[in-house]
Amino acid sequence: MADQSGTRVRVILRWIQILDSLDTDEEGEFVFKFRVYSRNGGGQIQETRLPEEGHLSIHESRASNRIDHINKVIFDGMVQDHLKVEAQGEELDRFSENDFLELYAREFAGPPSGFVGRHTPGDEGSVDPENLHNWRLCYDVEIVE
């Protein structure tokens, strides 16, 4: 049985924005895979696919390149001092190999209270982990009482 000591933490995906559809018609069909890991409690991995089935059609124009109000829990577990969030977007192609968006990876260490908050592009200055080359994401880390 896994060690259940620590603090219960939840990670909630809020939105995704595509800056480059990686497709010639500027509209891509995307799937995203999230992997949230903690080595605490004997090791925990929670993986989420967005959408669960099919794909998201996202145009790279400013008017329609962002999917808001996702509000999807991608991790819910006990954490003591470690949490890692990884995300990979894949643009699906019919006639050629699929294209991958830049890999997102962020590791948190220390007390879970230090992980808490909204992690969004621009909240940490010009070099921000959530502001990737061809896409952006925003998620919240919260402590569950």
DRENPA-3360 file (N, C-alpha, C; in nm, 2 decimals, always signed):
BEGIN
1 = MADQSGTR = +0.08/-0.12/+0.00/+0.00/+0.00/+0.00/+0.09/+0.12/+0.00 ~ +0.05/+0.22/-0.08/+0.13/+0.35/-0.09/+0.12/+0.43/+0.03 ~ +0.22/+0.50/+0.07/+0.23/+0.59/+0.18/+0.13/+0.71/+0.15 ~ +0.04/+0.73/+0.24/-0.06/+0.84/+0.22/-0.04/+0.96/+0.31 ~ +0.09/+0.98/+0.35/+0.12/+1.10/+0.43/+0.15/+1.21/+0.34 ~ +0.14/+1.33/+0.39/+0.17/+1.45/+0.31/+0.05/+1.54/+0.30 ~ +0.05/+1.61/+0.19/-0.06/+1.71/+0.17/-0.13/+1.67/+0.04 ~ -0.26/+1.67/+0.04/-0.33/+1.64/-0.08/-0.33/+1.76/-0.18;
9 = VRVILRWI = -0.28/+1.74/-0.30/-0.26/+1.84/-0.40/-0.34/+1.81/-0.52 ~ -0.40/+1.91/-0.58/-0.48/+1.89/-0.70/-0.42/+1.99/-0.81 ~ -0.40/+1.94/-0.93/-0.35/+2.02/-1.04/-0.47/+2.03/-1.14 ~ -0.51/+2.15/-1.18/-0.62/+2.17/-1.27/-0.58/+2.25/-1.39 ~ -0.59/+2.19/-1.51/-0.56/+2.26/-1.63/-0.67/+2.36/-1.66 ~ -0.63/+2.48/-1.69/-0.73/+2.59/-1.72/-0.74/+2.62/-1.86 ~ -0.63/+2.64/-1.93/-0.64/+2.67/-2.08/-0.51/+2.63/-2.15 ~ -0.53/+2.62/-2.28/-0.42/+2.60/-2.38/-0.43/+2.70/-2.49;
17 = QILDSLDT = -0.31/+2.74/-2.54/-0.31/+2.83/-2.65/-0.21/+2.78/-2.75 ~ -0.25/+2.78/-2.88/-0.16/+2.73/-2.99/-0.10/+2.86/-3.06 ~ +0.03/+2.87/-3.07/+0.09/+2.98/-3.14/+0.13/+2.94/-3.28 ~ +0.15/+2.81/-3.30/+0.19/+2.76/-3.44/+0.12/+2.62/-3.45 ~ +0.02/+2.62/-3.55/-0.05/+2.49/-3.57/+0.03/+2.38/-3.63 ~ +0.15/+2.41/-3.68/+0.23/+2.31/-3.74/+0.17/+2.25/-3.87 ~ +0.07/+2.32/-3.92/+0.00/+2.27/-4.04/-0.01/+2.38/-4.14 ~ -0.01/+2.35/-4.27/+0.00/+2.44/-4.38/-0.13/+2.53/-4.39;
25 = DEEGEFVF = -0.24/+2.48/-4.34/-0.37/+2.55/-4.35/-0.39/+2.63/-4.22 ~ -0.30/+2.64/-4.13/-0.30/+2.72/-4.01/-0.41/+2.66/-3.91 ~ -0.47/+2.55/-3.94/-0.56/+2.48/-3.84/-0.51/+2.34/-3.82 ~ -0.49/+2.31/-3.69/-0.44/+2.18/-3.66/-0.54/+2.10/-3.58 ~ -0.52/+1.97/-3.59/-0.60/+1.87/-3.51/-0.50/+1.82/-3.40 ~ -0.53/+1.85/-3.28/-0.44/+1.83/-3.17/-0.49/+1.73/-3.06 ~ -0.40/+1.66/-3.01/-0.42/+1.59/-2.88/-0.31/+1.63/-2.79 ~ -0.34/+1.63/-2.66/-0.25/+1.67/-2.56/-0.24/+1.55/-2.45;
33 = KFRVYSRN = -0.12/+1.52/-2.41/-0.10/+1.42/-2.31/-0.03/+1.48/-2.19 ~ -0.09/+1.47/-2.08/-0.04/+1.52/-1.95/+0.01/+1.41/-1.86 ~ +0.12/+1.43/-1.80/+0.18/+1.33/-1.71/+0.22/+1.41/-1.59 ~ +0.16/+1.38/-1.48/+0.19/+1.45/-1.35/+0.25/+1.34/-1.26 ~ +0.36/+1.36/-1.20/+0.43/+1.26/-1.13/+0.48/+1.32/-0.99 ~ +0.47/+1.23/-0.89/+0.54/+1.26/-0.76/+0.61/+1.13/-0.72 ~ +0.73/+1.15/-0.68/+0.81/+1.03/-0.63/+0.76/+1.00/-0.48 ~ +0.68/+1.09/-0.42/+0.63/+1.06/-0.29/+0.53/+0.95/-0.29;
41 = GGGQIQET = +0.51/+0.89/-0.17/+0.41/+0.79/-0.16/+0.44/+0.66/-0.24 ~ +0.57/+0.63/-0.26/+0.61/+0.52/-0.33/+0.60/+0.54/-0.48 ~ +0.58/+0.67/-0.52/+0.57/+0.70/-0.67/+0.43/+0.70/-0.72 ~ +0.39/+0.81/-0.77/+0.26/+0.82/-0.83/+0.27/+0.89/-0.97 ~ +0.20/+0.83/-1.06/+0.19/+0.89/-1.20/+0.04/+0.89/-1.24 ~ +0.00/+1.01/-1.28/-0.14/+1.02/-1.33/-0.12/+1.08/-1.47 ~ -0.18/+1.01/-1.57/-0.18/+1.05/-1.71/-0.31/+1.09/-1.76 ~ -0.32/+1.19/-1.84/-0.45/+1.24/-1.89/-0.43/+1.27/-2.04;
49 = RLPEEGHL = -0.53/+1.24/-2.12/-0.53/+1.27/-2.26/-0.65/+1.37/-2.28 ~ -0.62/+1.48/-2.36/-0.72/+1.58/-2.38/-0.72/+1.60/-2.53 ~ -0.84/+1.58/-2.60/-0.96/+1.53/-2.53/-0.95/+1.38/-2.51 ~ -1.04/+1.32/-2.43/-1.03/+1.18/-2.40/-1.04/+1.09/-2.53 ~ -1.12/+1.14/-2.62/-1.13/+1.07/-2.75/-1.13/+1.18/-2.86 ~ -1.09/+1.14/-2.98/-1.09/+1.23/-3.09/-0.97/+1.33/-3.08 ~ -1.00/+1.46/-3.13/-0.90/+1.56/-3.13/-0.96/+1.70/-3.11 ~ -0.88/+1.80/-3.09/-0.92/+1.94/-3.08/-0.88/+2.01/-3.21;
57 = SIHESRAS = -0.97/+2.08/-3.27/-0.93/+2.16/-3.39/-0.90/+2.30/-3.34 ~ -0.78/+2.34/-3.36/-0.74/+2.47/-3.32/-0.67/+2.55/-3.43 ~ -0.72/+2.67/-3.45/-0.66/+2.76/-3.56/-0.56/+2.85/-3.49 ~ -0.45/+2.88/-3.56/-0.35/+2.96/-3.50/-0.37/+3.11/-3.50 ~ -0.48/+3.15/-3.56/-0.51/+3.30/-3.56/-0.55/+3.34/-3.42 ~ -0.52/+3.46/-3.38/-0.54/+3.51/-3.25/-0.69/+3.50/-3.20 ~ -0.78/+3.51/-3.29/-0.92/+3.50/-3.26/-0.97/+3.36/-3.21 ~ -0.89/+3.26/-3.25/-0.94/+3.12/-3.22/-0.83/+3.03/-3.18;
65 = NRIDHINK = -0.72/+3.07/-3.13/-0.61/+2.98/-3.10/-0.60/+2.94/-2.95 ~ -0.70/+2.98/-2.87/-0.70/+2.95/-2.73/-0.82/+2.87/-2.69 ~ -0.80/+2.76/-2.61/-0.92/+2.69/-2.56/-0.92/+2.72/-2.41 ~ -1.03/+2.80/-2.38/-1.05/+2.84/-2.24/-1.14/+2.74/-2.16 ~ -1.14/+2.76/-2.03/-1.24/+2.69/-1.95/-1.23/+2.54/-1.96 ~ -1.11/+2.49/-1.97/-1.09/+2.34/-1.97/-1.12/+2.29/-1.84 ~ -1.06/+2.34/-1.73/-1.09/+2.31/-1.59/-1.09/+2.16/-1.57 ~ -0.99/+2.09/-1.62/-0.97/+1.95/-1.61/-0.87/+1.91/-1.50;
73 = VIFDGMVQ = -0.90/+1.83/-1.41/-0.81/+1.78/-1.30/-0.71/+1.68/-1.37 ~ -0.58/+1.71/-1.36/-0.48/+1.62/-1.42/-0.40/+1.56/-1.32 ~ -0.42/+1.59/-1.19/-0.35/+1.52/-1.08/-0.43/+1.55/-0.95 ~ -0.45/+1.45/-0.87/-0.51/+1.46/-0.74/-0.44/+1.35/-0.65 ~ -0.35/+1.39/-0.56/-0.28/+1.29/-0.48/-0.21/+1.35/-0.37 ~ -0.15/+1.27/-0.29/-0.08/+1.31/-0.17/+0.07/+1.34/-0.21 ~ +0.12/+1.45/-0.17/+0.25/+1.50/-0.20/+0.32/+1.55/-0.07 ~ +0.45/+1.52/-0.06/+0.53/+1.56/+0.05/+0.62/+1.67/+0.01;
81 = DHLKVEAQ = +0.70/+1.65/-0.09/+0.80/+1.75/-0.13/+0.84/+1.74/-0.28 ~ +0.76/+1.68/-0.36/+0.80/+1.67/-0.50/+0.68/+1.66/-0.59 ~ +0.68/+1.73/-0.70/+0.57/+1.72/-0.80/+0.63/+1.76/-0.94 ~ +0.61/+1.68/-1.04/+0.65/+1.72/-1.18/+0.54/+1.71/-1.27 ~ +0.52/+1.82/-1.35/+0.42/+1.83/-1.45/+0.48/+1.83/-1.59 ~ +0.43/+1.74/-1.67/+0.48/+1.73/-1.81/+0.36/+1.73/-1.90 ~ +0.38/+1.79/-2.02/+0.27/+1.80/-2.12/+0.33/+1.80/-2.26 ~ +0.26/+1.72/-2.35/+0.31/+1.71/-2.49/+0.19/+1.73/-2.58;
89 = GEELDRFS = +0.19/+1.82/-2.67/+0.09/+1.83/-2.77/+0.14/+1.77/-2.90 ~ +0.04/+1.71/-2.97/+0.07/+1.64/-3.10/-0.03/+1.68/-3.20 ~ +0.02/+1.73/-3.31/-0.07/+1.77/-3.42/-0.08/+1.65/-3.52 ~ -0.20/+1.61/-3.54/-0.23/+1.49/-3.62/-0.23/+1.52/-3.76 ~ -0.16/+1.45/-3.84/-0.15/+1.46/-3.99/-0.20/+1.34/-4.05 ~ -0.28/+1.35/-4.16/-0.33/+1.24/-4.23/-0.23/+1.18/-4.33 ~ -0.16/+1.27/-4.40/-0.07/+1.23/-4.51/+0.08/+1.23/-4.48 ~ +0.12/+1.27/-4.36/+0.26/+1.27/-4.32/+0.27/+1.23/-4.17;
97 = ENDFLELY = +0.39/+1.23/-4.12/+0.41/+1.20/-3.98/+0.35/+1.31/-3.90 ~ +0.30/+1.28/-3.78/+0.24/+1.38/-3.69/+0.36/+1.47/-3.64 ~ +0.32/+1.59/-3.60/+0.42/+1.69/-3.55/+0.39/+1.71/-3.40 ~ +0.50/+1.72/-3.33/+0.49/+1.74/-3.18/+0.52/+1.89/-3.15 ~ +0.44/+1.94/-3.06/+0.47/+2.07/-3.00/+0.59/+2.05/-2.90 ~ +0.65/+2.16/-2.86/+0.76/+2.16/-2.76/+0.71/+2.09/-2.63 ~ +0.79/+2.01/-2.58/+0.76/+1.94/-2.45/+0.76/+2.04/-2.34 ~ +0.66/+2.04/-2.25/+0.65/+2.12/-2.13/+0.69/+2.03/-2.02;
105 = AREFAGPP = +0.78/+2.08/-1.93/+0.82/+2.00/-1.81/+0.85/+2.10/-1.70 ~ +0.79/+2.08/-1.58/+0.82/+2.17/-1.47/+0.82/+2.08/-1.34 ~ +0.93/+2.10/-1.27/+0.94/+2.02/-1.14/+0.94/+2.11/-1.02 ~ +0.86/+2.08/-0.92/+0.85/+2.15/-0.80/+0.91/+2.07/-0.69 ~ +0.98/+2.14/-0.60/+1.04/+2.07/-0.49/+1.03/+2.15/-0.36 ~ +1.02/+2.09/-0.25/+1.00/+2.16/-0.12/+0.86/+2.14/-0.07 ~ +0.82/+2.22/+0.03/+0.68/+2.20/+0.08/+0.58/+2.23/-0.02 ~ +0.47/+2.15/-0.03/+0.36/+2.18/-0.13/+0.30/+2.32/-0.13;
113 = SGFVGRHT = +0.31/+2.39/-0.01/+0.26/+2.53/-0.01/+0.33/+2.61/-0.11 ~ +0.46/+2.58/-0.15/+0.54/+2.65/-0.24/+0.49/+2.62/-0.39 ~ +0.42/+2.52/-0.41/+0.37/+2.48/-0.55/+0.24/+2.56/-0.58 ~ +0.17/+2.60/-0.48/+0.03/+2.65/-0.49/+0.03/+2.78/-0.57 ~ -0.08/+2.79/-0.65/-0.10/+2.91/-0.73/-0.13/+2.88/-0.87 ~ -0.15/+2.99/-0.95/-0.17/+2.98/-1.09/-0.04/+2.98/-1.16 ~ -0.01/+2.89/-1.25/+0.11/+2.89/-1.33/+0.07/+2.92/-1.47 ~ +0.11/+3.04/-1.52/+0.06/+3.09/-1.65/+0.17/+3.17/-1.72;
121 = PGDEGSVD = +0.16/+3.18/-1.85/+0.27/+3.25/-1.92/+0.28/+3.40/-1.87 ~ +0.40/+3.44/-1.85/+0.42/+3.58/-1.81/+0.42/+3.61/-1.66 ~ +0.39/+3.51/-1.58/+0.39/+3.54/-1.43/+0.53/+3.53/-1.37 ~ +0.62/+3.49/-1.45/+0.76/+3.48/-1.40/+0.86/+3.56/-1.49 ~ +0.81/+3.66/-1.56/+0.90/+3.74/-1.64/+0.91/+3.68/-1.78 ~ +1.01/+3.73/-1.85/+1.02/+3.70/-2.00/+1.06/+3.55/-2.02 ~ +1.13/+3.49/-1.93/+1.16/+3.34/-1.94/+1.07/+3.27/-1.85 ~ +0.96/+3.22/-1.90/+0.86/+3.15/-1.82/+0.83/+3.01/-1.88;
129 = PENLHNWR = +0.83/+2.91/-1.79/+0.82/+2.78/-1.84/+0.69/+2.75/-1.91 ~ +0.58/+2.82/-1.88/+0.45/+2.80/-1.94/+0.44/+2.87/-2.08 ~ +0.54/+2.95/-2.11/+0.54/+3.02/-2.24/+0.64/+2.95/-2.33 ~ +0.59/+2.85/-2.40/+0.68/+2.77/-2.49/+0.69/+2.83/-2.62 ~ +0.77/+2.78/-2.71/+0.80/+2.83/-2.84/+0.67/+2.83/-2.93 ~ +0.60/+2.72/-2.93/+0.48/+2.72/-3.02/+0.35/+2.69/-2.95 ~ +0.35/+2.70/-2.82/+0.22/+2.69/-2.74/+0.24/+2.74/-2.60 ~ +0.13/+2.76/-2.53/+0.12/+2.80/-2.39/+0.02/+2.72/-2.32;
137 = LCYDVEIV = +0.04/+2.72/-2.19/-0.06/+2.65/-2.10/-0.07/+2.73/-1.97 ~ -0.18/+2.70/-1.90/-0.21/+2.76/-1.77/-0.28/+2.65/-1.69 ~ -0.23/+2.64/-1.56/-0.29/+2.55/-1.47/-0.27/+2.60/-1.33 ~ -0.36/+2.55/-1.24/-0.35/+2.58/-1.10/-0.31/+2.46/-1.02 ~ -0.23/+2.49/-0.92/-0.20/+2.39/-0.82/-0.26/+2.43/-0.69 ~ -0.34/+2.35/-0.63/-0.41/+2.38/-0.51/-0.40/+2.27/-0.40 ~ -0.41/+2.31/-0.28/-0.41/+2.22/-0.17/-0.56/+2.19/-0.14 ~ -0.59/+2.06/-0.13/-0.72/+2.02/-0.10/-0.73/+1.99/+0.05;
145 = E = -0.83/+2.06/+0.11/-0.85/+2.05/+0.26/-0.93/+1.93/+0.29;
% end
